[in-house]
Amino acid sequence: MLNAERRSRELLLASEQETDLLVVGGGITGVGVALDAASRGLSVVLIEAEDLAFGTSRFSSKLVHGGLRYLATGDVATARESAHERHLLMTRIAPHLIRPMAQLLPFSPAVTLTQRAMGAAGFAVGDLLRLRVGTPRAVLPAPRPITAATALRMVPGLDPRRLRGAMLAADGQLVDDARLVVAVARTAAMHGARILTRVRARELRRRGASVEDVRTGERFELRAKAVVNATGVWAGQLDDAIRMRPSRGTHIILDASALGDPTAALTLPHPGSISRFVFALPQQLGRVVVGLTDEDAPGPVPSVAAPTEGEIRFLLDTLNRGLRTPIRRDQVRGAYAGLRPLVDTDAATTADISRRHLVNVSEGGFVNVLGGKLTTYRRMAEDAVDRAVTLAGLPAGPCRTASLPLIGAVAAPTNPARTLDWRFGAEAGRVLARARCADPAEPIAEGIDVRRAEVEFAVRAEGALTVDDVLDRRTRIGLVDDDRRRAQDEVASLVAETLADSS
């Protein structure tokens, strides 16, 4: 149970006691490191300057993917690693947060013959990787050709003119990337890790860090036998030797009805490319997310990246090539951008930079874990902890996370049609049963499928301290400005009520 009271208590203990491992960064990599280390029996403190999943980790396409793009560029090792980690996530670690997602590549004028052939070949090779890592067909069905009529039933917005069927494959889809981060953090806390948000690292050293409590402005020292820098695109601010080259990935948000309420992800190659795609991905709350771009993002790293109009237009133009009725700019309900934490390799473009992660030891003696992607967070964390254990001679057991279920994990949601089950898994009943607010099962606002009890649970158990934490990172209501305005007052009232009741 992560909450304000636990944070205050554990912040005091962390300032007084030396810990085995200090983790800096509360994105998916950082919380993964915290869970790996804590489950090996190490004492762990994690600090995050803002909130869990504040940076890149909440701005993904919400895919747990087998690396189709990496196959297209010949990076078989990365594709194999992705397929293996996807297998672990979907079958053991977080089956309650990930579902099979149908992926549809249309055989239409929007896709050239070469792109069709390469896409179909990529799906087939991806299925061989699925077979090699042992993912059952019941979890990820095999790719297969489908008729134009079937394709139109799955994506009614497709342009039927000269549609010659489609290739259908399957991949993994997260119900929410930020929710995965919170689940990993809470599981780490269950194993004894101290998860401290709103604590900013000012300087890292081999045996600790100078930090600041963002809420009070107090500065103090944290002592640790080893330190891991898992701050993603901000890693260079704590280690001058790191050369990051952030890449901006932009998505737009549409009403699902604009595409006829699709049941599969429409997959369209970038014009002239066989390895880059635009996906229209059905999401929770009646939305479709369309992404993504891969653009250089030089200069100072912003707190939150902003999409550009050019990127929004590119996504619309690429998507509209395959649709019966083009989507207008005024139909875009929201947009977001995340910065990929890529390590600079002097490649011509960020699209050419490998997504393999890198673990090294800085001149200051702390461990950096860099690059990578959401799907492979667990392996990144394992490698980082291995390096820290060796560096500091820590008395750690073997890595356990390949078979360690996250909190709430169940083989499949009790009621797949009920989004509460997909968001909370085995905890869905607890969210409602333990709520103290009035009308816990009622929506937070008309037309928004988030219950009042979920807001209370976010504060009592998931570490939310502010209204923005709930809107932007526990429920994702904030992705659409109109939804945010409709829900904000009620969320603010519930957050204040819950914090007061917990103090």
VEXGUKOL-240770 format. One line per field, with one value per residue (C-alpha): residue number from 1; x, y, z; residue in three letters. Coordinates in Angstrom, 1 decimal, decimal comma, always signed. Layout:
<recs>
num = c(NUM ...)
px = c(X ...)
py = c(Y ...)
pz = c(Z ...)
residu = c(ALA ...)
</recs>
This chain:
<recs>
num = c(1 2 3 4 5 6 7 8 9 10 11 12 13 14 15 16 17 18 19 20 21 22 23 24 25 26 27 28 29 30 31 32 33 34 35 36 37 38 39 40 41 42 43 44 45 46 47 48 49 50 51 52 53 54 55 56 57 58 59 60 61 62 63 64 65 66 67 68 69 70 71 72 73 74 75 76 77 78 79 80 81 82 83 84 85 86 87 88 89 90 91 92 93 94 95 96 97 98 99 100 101 102 103 104 105 106 107 108 109 110 111 112 113 114 115 116 117 118 119 120 121 122 123 124 125 126 127 128 129 130 131 132 133 134 135 136 137 138 139 140 141 142 143 144 145 146 147 148 149 150 151 152 153 154 155 156 157 158 159 160 161 162 163 164 165 166 167 168 169 170 171 172 173 174 175 176 177 178 179 180 181 182 183 184 185 186 187 188 189 190 191 192 193 194 195 196 197 198 199 200 201 202 203 204 205 206 207 208 209 210 211 212 213 214 215 216 217 218 219 220 221 222 223 224 225 226 227 228 229 230 231 232 233 234 235 236 237 238 239 240 241 242 243 244 245 246 247 248 249 250 251 252 253 254 255 256 257 258 259 260 261 262 263 264 265 266 267 268 269 270 271 272 273 274 275 276 277 278 279 280 281 282 283 284 285 286 287 288 289 290 291 292 293 294 295 296 297 298 299 300 301 302 303 304 305 306 307 308 309 310 311 312 313 314 315 316 317 318 319 320 321 322 323 324 325 326 327 328 329 330 331 332 333 334 335 336 337 338 339 340 341 342 343 344 345 346 347 348 349 350 351 352 353 354 355 356 357 358 359 360 361 362 363 364 365 366 367 368 369 370 371 372 373 374 375 376 377 378 379 380 381 382 383 384 385 386 387 388 389 390 391 392 393 394 395 396 397 398 399 400 401 402 403 404 405 406 407 408 409 410 411 412 413 414 415 416 417 418 419 420 421 422 423 424 425 426 427 428 429 430 431 432 433 434 435 436 437 438 439 440 441 442 443 444 445 446 447 448 449 450 451 452 453 454 455 456 457 458 459 460 461 462 463 464 465 466 467 468 469 470 471 472 473 474 475 476 477 478 479 480 481 482 483 484 485 486 487 488 489 490 491 492 493 494 495 496 497 498 499 500 501 502 503)
px = c(+0,0 +1,8 +0,4 +1,4 +1,7 +4,0 +6,1 +6,7 +7,7 +10,0 +11,6 +12,7 +14,1 +15,9 +17,6 +18,8 +19,9 +22,3 +20,6 +22,1 +20,9 +19,7 +17,7 +17,2 +14,2 +10,6 +9,8 +9,5 +13,2 +13,7 +10,8 +12,0 +15,4 +13,8 +11,7 +14,6 +16,9 +14,3 +13,2 +16,8 +16,8 +18,5 +17,4 +16,3 +15,4 +13,9 +13,6 +11,7 +11,7 +8,1 +5,6 +5,7 +5,7 +6,0 +8,3 +8,6 +7,0 +3,4 +3,8 +4,3 +2,0 +1,0 +2,3 +4,2 +5,6 +7,6 +9,9 +8,4 +10,2 +13,6 +13,1 +12,5 +15,9 +17,7 +18,1 +17,2 +18,8 +16,6 +13,5 +14,3 +14,7 +11,5 +9,6 +11,0 +10,1 +6,6 +6,2 +7,1 +4,8 +1,8 +2,0 +3,5 +4,3 +1,3 -1,4 -4,0 -2,6 -1,9 -4,3 -3,7 -4,3 -5,2 -3,0 -4,3 -2,2 -4,6 -3,9 -5,0 -3,5 -2,2 +0,2 +2,6 +3,2 +6,7 +5,3 +2,6 +5,2 +7,6 +4,9 +3,6 +7,1 +7,7 +4,6 +5,6 +9,2 +7,6 +5,5 +8,6 +10,1 +6,8 +7,1 +10,8 +10,1 +7,1 +4,2 +1,1 -1,2 -4,0 -2,2 -1,0 -2,8 -0,8 -0,8 -3,2 -4,7 -8,3 -10,9 -11,8 -15,1 -13,5 -11,1 -13,9 -15,8 -12,7 -11,8 -15,1 -13,3 -11,1 -11,4 -13,2 -12,1 -9,6 -9,2 -7,9 -8,0 -5,5 -2,9 -3,9 -1,4 -1,4 +0,8 +0,5 -1,4 -1,1 -4,3 -2,1 +1,6 +1,5 -0,5 +2,3 +4,8 +2,6 +2,1 +5,8 +6,5 +3,8 +5,2 +8,7 +7,2 +5,6 +9,1 +10,4 +11,6 +11,0 +9,4 +9,8 +8,3 +8,9 +12,5 +15,0 +18,6 +21,0 +24,3 +25,1 +28,1 +29,3 +28,0 +24,9 +23,4 +22,6 +18,8 +16,0 +12,4 +10,5 +7,5 +9,4 +12,6 +14,7 +18,0 +19,8 +22,1 +21,1 +23,7 +23,9 +26,4 +25,5 +23,6 +21,7 +20,9 +17,7 +16,5 +16,1 +16,5 +17,6 +20,5 +23,1 +22,1 +23,5 +26,5 +28,3 +29,9 +26,6 +25,6 +21,9 +20,0 +16,4 +13,8 +10,3 +7,5 +4,2 +0,7 -2,8 -6,0 -9,3 -12,7 -13,0 -16,3 -14,3 -12,9 -16,1 -15,1 -12,4 -11,6 -8,1 -5,1 -4,8 -1,2 +0,0 +3,7 +5,3 +5,3 +8,4 +9,4 +9,3 +10,3 +8,3 +4,6 +1,7 -0,7 -4,3 -4,7 -8,0 -7,7 -9,7 -12,2 -13,5 -10,4 -8,0 -4,4 -2,6 +1,2 +4,0 +6,8 +10,5 +12,0 +15,3 +14,6 +17,8 +18,4 +17,4 +15,2 +11,7 +9,7 +7,0 +7,6 +5,1 +3,8 +4,4 +1,7 +3,9 +3,9 +0,2 -0,4 +2,0 +0,1 -3,2 -2,0 -0,5 -3,6 -6,0 -4,4 -6,1 -9,5 -12,9 -13,5 -10,4 -10,1 -10,1 -7,7 -10,6 -11,5 -8,2 -9,3 -5,8 -2,1 +1,0 +4,7 +7,3 +11,1 +12,9 +16,1 +18,5 +22,2 +24,0 +25,9 +26,4 +23,7 +22,3 +18,8 +17,3 +15,4 +18,8 +19,8 +19,6 +16,9 +19,3 +20,0 +23,3 +24,6 +27,9 +29,7 +30,2 +33,4 +31,7 +31,3 +27,5 +25,7 +23,9 +21,2 +20,4 +18,3 +16,0 +12,3 +9,2 +8,8 +12,3 +12,3 +12,7 +15,9 +17,3 +16,7 +18,3 +21,4 +21,7 +21,3 +23,8 +26,3 +25,6 +25,8 +29,2 +30,5 +29,6 +29,9 +26,2 +24,9 +22,1 +20,4 +19,7 +17,2 +13,6 +11,6 +11,2 +8,7 +7,5 +3,9 +3,0 +0,5 -3,0 -1,8 -4,4 -4,3 -7,1 -9,5 -12,7 -14,8 -12,9 -15,8 -15,4 -12,5 -12,1 -10,8 -8,4 -7,0 -6,7 -6,8 -7,2 -7,5 -10,7 -13,0 -10,8 -11,0 -14,7 -15,1 -12,7 -13,7 -14,9 -16,2 -19,9 -21,2 -17,9 -19,1 -20,4 -18,4 -16,3 -18,1 -20,8 -19,4 -16,0 -15,5 -13,5 -15,2 -15,0 -13,5 -10,5 -9,6 -9,7 -7,6 -5,0 -4,4 -4,7 -2,7 -1,0 +1,1 -1,0 -0,4 -2,1 -5,0 -2,6 -1,2 -4,7 -5,8 -2,6 -1,0 -3,5 -6,6 -5,3 -8,4 -6,1 -5,1 -8,2 -8,6 -12,4 -12,5 -10,0 -12,2 -15,3 -13,7 -11,3 -13,5 -14,8 -11,3 -10,0 -12,7 -12,0 -8,3 -8,6 -11,2 -8,9 -5,8 -7,6 -9,0 -5,6 -3,7)
py = c(+0,0 +3,1 +6,3 +9,6 +8,2 +5,4 +7,8 +10,1 +7,2 +5,6 +8,8 +9,4 +5,8 +6,2 +9,4 +7,6 +4,2 +2,9 +0,8 -1,9 -0,3 +3,2 +3,4 +6,8 +7,0 +5,9 +4,9 +1,3 +0,7 +2,1 +0,3 -2,9 -2,5 -1,9 -5,1 -7,2 -6,1 -6,4 -9,8 -11,0 -10,0 -6,6 -3,5 -0,9 +2,7 +4,2 +7,9 +9,7 +13,5 +13,6 +10,8 +7,1 +6,9 +10,7 +10,6 +8,3 +5,3 +6,7 +7,9 +4,6 +2,9 +0,5 -2,4 -5,4 -6,4 -9,2 -6,9 -6,9 -3,7 -5,1 -8,2 -5,9 -4,2 -7,5 -7,0 -10,6 -10,5 -7,6 -9,2 -12,5 -10,7 -8,8 -12,0 -13,7 -10,9 -10,6 -14,3 -13,8 -10,8 -12,4 -15,8 -15,3 -11,7 -9,6 -11,5 -9,3 -6,2 -7,5 -9,0 -10,4 -7,6 -8,4 -6,6 -6,1 -5,2 -4,4 -5,4 -2,2 +0,7 +2,2 -0,7 -1,6 -5,1 -5,0 -3,8 -6,5 -9,2 -7,9 -7,4 -11,0 -12,4 -10,4 -11,8 -15,3 -14,9 -13,3 -16,3 -18,5 -16,5 -16,9 -20,6 -20,6 -18,8 -21,1 -18,7 -20,8 -20,1 -19,7 -16,6 -15,3 -16,8 -17,6 -15,0 -15,8 -14,2 -12,9 -11,8 -8,2 -8,8 -10,0 -7,1 -4,6 -6,2 -5,8 -2,3 -0,8 +2,4 +0,8 +1,9 -1,0 +0,1 -2,3 -4,0 -7,5 -8,9 -8,5 -10,2 -10,8 -11,3 -10,9 -9,0 -8,0 -4,9 -3,2 -1,9 +1,0 +1,5 +3,7 +1,0 -1,5 +0,9 +1,3 -2,5 -3,2 -0,4 -1,8 -5,3 -4,0 -2,3 -5,7 -7,1 -4,3 -1,6 +2,0 +3,8 +7,6 +10,0 +13,7 +13,2 +14,7 +13,5 +16,5 +14,5 +10,8 +9,1 +5,5 +5,2 +7,4 +10,7 +14,3 +14,6 +17,1 +16,5 +18,3 +18,8 +20,5 +21,8 +19,9 +18,6 +15,6 +12,7 +9,1 +6,4 +3,2 +0,5 +0,8 +3,3 +2,7 +5,7 +4,7 +8,2 +7,6 +10,7 +12,6 +10,3 +12,8 +15,3 +13,1 +11,8 +14,2 +11,4 +10,1 +11,1 +10,7 +11,3 +11,5 +10,6 +12,0 +9,5 +11,3 +9,8 +11,2 +10,2 +9,6 +8,5 +4,8 +5,6 +7,7 +4,4 +2,4 +1,0 -1,3 -4,6 -4,9 -2,5 -1,1 -1,3 +0,9 +1,2 +4,6 +5,7 +4,0 +2,0 -1,7 -1,3 +1,7 +1,7 +3,8 +1,9 +2,7 +0,9 +0,4 +1,5 +1,7 +4,5 +4,3 +5,7 +4,8 +5,8 +6,4 +6,4 +6,8 +9,1 +8,8 +12,3 +13,7 +15,9 +17,8 +20,4 +20,6 +17,7 +19,1 +18,0 +16,8 +16,6 +18,2 +16,9 +19,2 +20,0 +18,5 +15,1 +15,2 +15,9 +13,1 +10,6 +11,7 +11,7 +8,2 +6,8 +8,4 +6,6 +3,5 +4,9 +5,2 +8,6 +10,7 +11,8 +15,6 +17,6 +18,7 +15,1 +14,7 +14,5 +14,7 +14,1 +13,2 +12,7 +10,7 +10,8 +7,5 +7,3 +6,4 +6,3 +8,5 +6,3 +8,9 +7,2 +9,2 +9,2 +8,1 +5,4 +3,8 +3,6 +0,2 -0,3 -2,6 -1,4 -0,5 -1,0 +0,6 +2,0 +5,8 +7,5 +8,4 +4,7 +4,3 +2,1 +3,6 +1,6 +3,2 +2,8 -0,2 -0,2 -0,9 -4,6 -5,5 -3,6 -6,8 -7,9 -4,4 -4,4 -7,8 -6,7 -3,5 -5,3 -7,9 -5,2 -3,4 -6,6 -7,4 -3,8 -3,5 -7,2 -7,3 -10,4 -11,0 -14,1 -15,0 -13,1 -14,1 -11,8 -14,1 -16,1 -13,5 -12,4 -8,7 -7,7 -8,4 -11,0 -13,6 -16,0 -14,0 -11,3 -12,7 -10,7 -9,5 -7,1 -5,2 -2,8 -2,7 -6,4 -5,5 -2,5 -4,3 -8,0 -9,9 -6,6 -5,5 -6,6 -5,0 -1,6 -1,5 -3,5 -1,4 +2,0 +4,5 +7,2 +7,6 +5,7 +3,9 +2,1 +5,3 +6,8 +9,8 +11,7 +10,8 +8,9 +8,2 +4,6 +5,3 +4,6 +6,8 +4,0 +3,9 +7,5 +6,6 +3,5 +5,5 +7,6 +4,9 +2,2 +3,4 +6,4 +9,2 +12,4 +15,0 +15,5 +15,3 +12,0 +10,5 +12,2 +11,7 +8,6 +6,4 +6,7 +8,4 +10,6 +13,6 +12,4 +14,1 +17,7 +17,6 +14,6 +16,2 +19,3 +17,2 +15,0 +17,4 +18,9 +15,5 +14,0 +16,9 +16,5 +12,7 +13,2 +15,8 +13,7 +10,6 +12,4 +14,0 +10,6 +9,0 +11,6)
pz = c(+0,0 -1,2 +0,3 +1,8 +5,4 +4,3 +2,2 +5,3 +7,5 +5,0 +3,9 +7,5 +7,8 +4,4 +5,6 +8,8 +7,6 +4,9 +2,3 +0,0 -3,2 -4,0 -7,3 -8,9 -11,3 -11,0 -14,5 -15,7 -15,6 -12,1 -10,5 -12,3 -10,7 -7,3 -7,6 -8,9 -6,0 -3,3 -4,4 -4,1 -0,5 -0,7 +1,1 -1,5 -1,6 -4,9 -5,3 -8,1 -8,5 -9,6 -9,7 -10,7 -14,5 -14,9 -17,9 -20,9 -19,3 -19,6 -23,2 -25,0 -27,6 -24,7 -26,6 -25,2 -28,6 -30,1 -32,1 -35,6 -36,5 -35,3 -37,5 -40,5 -39,8 -39,3 -35,5 -34,6 -31,2 -30,0 -31,5 -29,7 -26,4 -26,9 -27,7 -24,6 -22,3 -23,9 -23,1 -19,5 -19,1 -20,8 -19,2 -15,7 -14,6 -15,6 -17,5 -15,9 -17,5 -21,0 -23,6 -27,1 -29,6 -33,2 -35,6 -39,2 -42,2 -45,1 -48,7 -50,2 -52,3 -49,0 -48,7 -51,6 -52,8 -51,3 -48,0 -48,0 -48,7 -46,1 -43,5 -44,0 -43,8 -40,6 -39,0 -40,0 -38,5 -35,4 -35,0 -35,2 -32,4 -30,4 -30,9 -29,9 -26,6 -25,8 -25,9 -26,5 -29,5 -27,0 -25,8 -29,2 -32,2 -35,4 -38,2 -41,1 -44,2 -43,9 -46,5 -47,2 -45,5 -42,3 -42,3 -42,7 -39,8 -37,6 -38,7 -40,2 -41,1 -43,7 -47,3 -49,0 -52,5 -54,0 -50,6 -51,3 -47,8 -45,1 -42,9 -39,3 -36,6 -32,8 -30,3 -26,6 -25,5 -22,1 -20,7 -19,5 -19,4 -16,3 -14,5 -15,2 -13,6 -10,5 -10,3 -10,4 -7,8 -5,4 -5,9 -5,0 -1,9 -1,0 -1,0 +1,3 -1,1 +0,0 -2,9 -2,4 -4,9 -4,9 -3,9 -6,4 -6,7 -6,8 -7,0 -7,3 -5,8 -5,5 -2,0 -2,0 -3,2 -2,2 -2,5 -1,9 -0,7 -3,4 -1,1 +1,7 +0,1 +2,7 +1,5 +3,0 +2,2 +1,4 +2,1 +0,0 -0,8 -4,5 -6,7 -10,0 -12,2 -14,1 -15,0 -18,8 -20,9 -17,9 -17,1 -18,5 -15,9 -13,3 -15,3 -17,6 -19,5 -20,9 -24,5 -24,8 -28,1 -27,3 -29,9 -29,7 -30,3 -30,8 -30,6 -31,2 -29,6 -31,4 -30,5 -31,4 -33,2 -35,7 -37,1 -36,6 -33,1 -34,4 -32,7 -34,3 -34,6 -38,1 -39,2 -42,0 -43,1 -43,3 -47,0 -48,6 -45,5 -44,7 -41,0 -39,7 -39,1 -37,9 -35,7 -34,8 -31,5 -29,7 -26,1 -22,9 -22,3 -25,9 -27,6 -30,3 -30,1 -33,3 -33,4 -33,7 -34,9 -34,4 -34,5 -33,2 -30,0 -29,5 -26,8 -23,1 -22,0 -21,1 -18,1 -20,5 -24,2 -26,6 -29,9 -33,0 -35,5 -38,2 -36,4 -35,8 -39,5 -40,5 -38,4 -39,8 -43,4 -43,0 -41,3 -43,8 -46,7 -45,5 -44,4 -46,1 -44,5 -43,6 -40,1 -39,7 -37,5 -35,4 -34,6 -32,7 -29,1 -27,6 -28,3 -26,3 -26,9 -25,1 -25,4 -26,0 -23,9 -26,8 -26,3 -29,0 -31,5 -34,2 -36,3 -39,2 -37,6 -34,3 -36,2 -36,9 -33,3 -31,7 -29,0 -27,1 -23,6 -22,1 -18,5 -17,5 -14,4 -14,4 -13,4 -10,2 -9,4 -9,8 -12,3 -15,3 -17,1 -20,4 -23,6 -24,0 -24,2 -22,0 -23,1 -22,0 -18,7 -16,6 -18,4 -18,2 -14,4 -14,0 -15,8 -13,8 -10,5 -11,5 -12,2 -8,9 -6,9 -8,5 -8,1 -4,4 -3,3 -2,2 -0,6 -3,2 -4,2 -7,8 -10,0 -9,4 -11,5 -14,5 -12,5 -10,0 -10,6 -10,0 -7,5 -8,8 -11,3 -12,4 -15,3 -16,9 -15,7 -14,0 -16,4 -19,4 -20,4 -17,1 -17,4 -13,6 -13,8 -16,6 -14,6 -11,3 -11,8 -8,5 -6,7 -8,5 -5,8 -3,1 -4,9 -4,5 -1,2 +0,8 -0,5 +2,1 -0,3 -1,2 -4,3 -4,9 -8,0 -9,7 -12,6 -11,8 -14,5 -17,1 -20,0 -18,3 -17,3 -14,1 -10,8 -7,8 -5,8 -8,2 -7,3 -3,6 -4,2 -6,2 -3,1 -0,4 -2,2 -5,4 -4,2 -5,7 -3,8 -6,1 -8,5 -11,5 -10,2 -10,5 -13,7 -15,6 -14,3 -12,4 -14,6 -17,8 -17,9 -18,5 -21,9 -23,3 -22,2 -22,3 -20,1 -17,7 -17,3 -16,7 -14,0 -12,3 -9,6 -8,5 -8,5 -6,6 -3,9 -3,6 -3,4 -0,7 +1,2 +1,1 +2,1 +5,1 +6,1 +5,9 +7,9)
residu = c(MET LEU ASN ALA GLU ARG ARG SER ARG GLU LEU LEU LEU ALA SER GLU GLN GLU THR ASP LEU LEU VAL VAL GLY GLY GLY ILE THR GLY VAL GLY VAL ALA LEU ASP ALA ALA SER ARG GLY LEU SER VAL VAL LEU ILE GLU ALA GLU ASP LEU ALA PHE GLY THR SER ARG PHE SER SER LYS LEU VAL HIS GLY GLY LEU ARG TYR LEU ALA THR GLY ASP VAL ALA THR ALA ARG GLU SER ALA HIS GLU ARG HIS LEU LEU MET THR ARG ILE ALA PRO HIS LEU ILE ARG PRO MET ALA GLN LEU LEU PRO PHE SER PRO ALA VAL THR LEU THR GLN ARG ALA MET GLY ALA ALA GLY PHE ALA VAL GLY ASP LEU LEU ARG LEU ARG VAL GLY THR PRO ARG ALA VAL LEU PRO ALA PRO ARG PRO ILE THR ALA ALA THR ALA LEU ARG MET VAL PRO GLY LEU ASP PRO ARG ARG LEU ARG GLY ALA MET LEU ALA ALA ASP GLY GLN LEU VAL ASP ASP ALA ARG LEU VAL VAL ALA VAL ALA ARG THR ALA ALA MET HIS GLY ALA ARG ILE LEU THR ARG VAL ARG ALA ARG GLU LEU ARG ARG ARG GLY ALA SER VAL GLU ASP VAL ARG THR GLY GLU ARG PHE GLU LEU ARG ALA LYS ALA VAL VAL ASN ALA THR GLY VAL TRP ALA GLY GLN LEU ASP ASP ALA ILE ARG MET ARG PRO SER ARG GLY THR HIS ILE ILE LEU ASP ALA SER ALA LEU GLY ASP PRO THR ALA ALA LEU THR LEU PRO HIS PRO GLY SER ILE SER ARG PHE VAL PHE ALA LEU PRO GLN GLN LEU GLY ARG VAL VAL VAL GLY LEU THR ASP GLU ASP ALA PRO GLY PRO VAL PRO SER VAL ALA ALA PRO THR GLU GLY GLU ILE ARG PHE LEU LEU ASP THR LEU ASN ARG GLY LEU ARG THR PRO ILE ARG ARG ASP GLN VAL ARG GLY ALA TYR ALA GLY LEU ARG PRO LEU VAL ASP THR ASP ALA ALA THR THR ALA ASP ILE SER ARG ARG HIS LEU VAL ASN VAL SER GLU GLY GLY PHE VAL ASN VAL LEU GLY GLY LYS LEU THR THR TYR ARG ARG MET ALA GLU ASP ALA VAL ASP ARG ALA VAL THR LEU ALA GLY LEU PRO ALA GLY PRO CYS ARG THR ALA SER LEU PRO LEU ILE GLY ALA VAL ALA ALA PRO THR ASN PRO ALA ARG THR LEU ASP TRP ARG PHE GLY ALA GLU ALA GLY ARG VAL LEU ALA ARG ALA ARG CYS ALA ASP PRO ALA GLU PRO ILE ALA GLU GLY ILE ASP VAL ARG ARG ALA GLU VAL GLU PHE ALA VAL ARG ALA GLU GLY ALA LEU THR VAL ASP ASP VAL LEU ASP ARG ARG THR ARG ILE GLY LEU VAL ASP ASP ASP ARG ARG ARG ALA GLN ASP GLU VAL ALA SER LEU VAL ALA GLU THR LEU ALA ASP SER SER)
</recs>
